[in-house]
């Protein structure tokens, strides 16, 4: 079985979504990481369905013409709708959206996946690209809190 700790990101990342993972999960102490598990899938079901709707050109047109009205057609929480309007991708991850579904929104906005991912890290696209081409994030800061002295 693969080591689940490979899904780490830098511990200095922060999200505006508040508490992101239930603390009773064995993987809840991975700094800066939101694991898309069955609880998150249920939480984000309608948000992800909205993203999938953007695969159809007529839905992209409707959304871009009046984002709030189109979002109101989906039974999402107010926090999810607000995060979509603000394009707060990290908050959306904390609210159950999956990055692969969010890519439909990136593309609707004329962004590549690379641009969307860079935005989530807070890095300029060029710096994000260089980091990924150099092998990704360094191990430093990408440990369970218990492995790094609680940090």
C-alpha positions in Angstrom: 0.0 0.0 0.0 1.4 3.4 -0.9 2.5 5.8 1.9 -0.4 8.3 2.3 2.1 10.9 3.4 3.1 11.5 -0.3 0.1 13.9 -0.5 1.8 16.6 1.5 2.3 20.3 0.7 4.3 23.0 2.5 3.4 23.5 6.1 3.4 27.3 5.7 0.3 27.2 3.4 -2.9 28.5 4.9 -6.5 28.5 3.8 -9.3 30.8 4.4 -11.8 28.0 4.9 -11.2 27.7 8.6 -11.0 24.1 9.9 -10.4 22.0 6.9 -10.3 18.4 8.0 -12.1 16.8 10.9 -9.5 16.3 13.6 -10.5 12.6 14.2 -9.0 11.5 10.9 -5.6 9.8 11.1 -4.4 12.1 8.2 -5.7 15.4 9.7 -2.3 16.4 10.9 -0.7 16.7 7.5 0.2 20.5 7.4 -1.4 22.4 4.5 -3.1 19.3 3.1 -6.8 18.6 2.5 -7.4 15.0 1.7 -10.4 14.4 -0.6 -12.1 11.6 1.2 -15.7 10.4 1.3 -16.7 13.1 3.8 -15.3 15.8 1.6 -16.9 14.2 -1.4 -20.3 14.4 0.2 -19.6 18.0 1.4 -18.7 19.1 -2.0 -21.0 17.1 -4.2 -23.0 20.0 -5.5 -20.0 22.2 -5.9 -18.3 19.5 -8.0 -21.4 19.0 -10.0 -21.5 22.7 -10.7 -17.9 22.5 -12.0 -18.8 19.5 -14.2 -21.7 21.6 -15.7 -19.0 23.9 -17.1 -18.0 21.2 -19.6 -21.0 22.3 -21.8 -20.4 25.5 -23.8 -24.0 26.8 -23.1 -23.5 26.5 -19.4 -20.1 28.3 -19.5 -21.8 31.1 -21.4 -24.7 31.3 -18.8 -22.3 31.2 -15.9 -20.0 33.9 -17.3 -23.0 36.1 -18.2 -24.4 36.1 -14.6 -22.3 34.1 -12.1 -24.5 34.6 -9.1 -27.7 33.6 -10.8 -26.1 30.5 -12.3 -24.7 29.5 -8.9 -28.1 30.0 -7.3 -29.4 27.1 -9.4 -27.1 24.8 -7.4 -28.0 23.7 -3.8 -24.6 24.8 -2.4 -23.8 26.5 0.8 -23.5 30.3 0.9 -19.8 29.8 1.7 -19.3 27.6 -1.4 -21.1 30.1 -3.6 -19.1 33.0 -2.2 -15.8 31.1 -2.6 -16.7 30.4 -6.3 -17.4 34.1 -6.9 -14.1 35.1 -5.3 -12.3 32.3 -7.0 -10.9 31.3 -3.6 -9.7 27.8 -4.7 -8.2 26.9 -1.4 -11.4 27.7 0.5 -13.3 25.6 -2.1 -11.0 22.7 -1.4 -11.8 23.0 2.3 -15.5 23.1 1.4 -15.4 19.8 -0.5 -14.4 20.8 -4.0 -11.9 18.6 -5.8 -9.1 20.2 -7.7 -9.8 18.1 -10.8 -13.4 19.5 -10.8 -12.1 23.0 -10.2 -10.0 22.7 -13.3 -13.3 23.1 -15.3 -13.6 26.6 -13.6 -9.9 27.3 -14.4 -10.5 26.6 -18.1 -13.8 28.6 -18.1 -11.8 31.5 -16.8 -9.2 31.0 -19.6 -6.6 29.6 -17.2 -4.5 26.5 -17.6 -4.3 24.0 -14.8 -0.8 25.2 -14.1 -2.1 28.8 -13.6 -4.8 27.6 -11.2 -2.4 25.5 -9.2 0.0 28.3 -9.0 -2.8 30.6 -7.7 -3.5 28.1 -5.0 0.1 28.1 -3.8 0.3 31.9 -3.9 3.3 31.7 -6.2 3.7 33.4 -9.6 3.1 30.9 -12.4 6.7 31.0 -13.5 8.0 30.2 -10.0 5.4 27.4 -9.6 6.4 25.9 -12.9 10.1 26.1 -12.1 9.5 24.4 -8.7 7.5 21.6 -10.3 10.1 21.1 -13.1 12.8 20.9 -10.4 11.0 18.0 -8.6 8.2 19.7 -6.7 8.1 21.0 -3.1 11.2 20.1 -0.9 10.7 17.7 1.9 11.5 20.4 4.5 8.2 21.5 6.0 6.3 18.6 4.5 6.1 16.3 7.5 3.3 15.2 9.8 3.2 17.7 12.7 4.2 14.9 15.1 7.3 14.3 13.0 8.3 17.9 13.0 7.9 18.7 16.6 4.3 19.9 16.4 4.7 22.5 13.6 
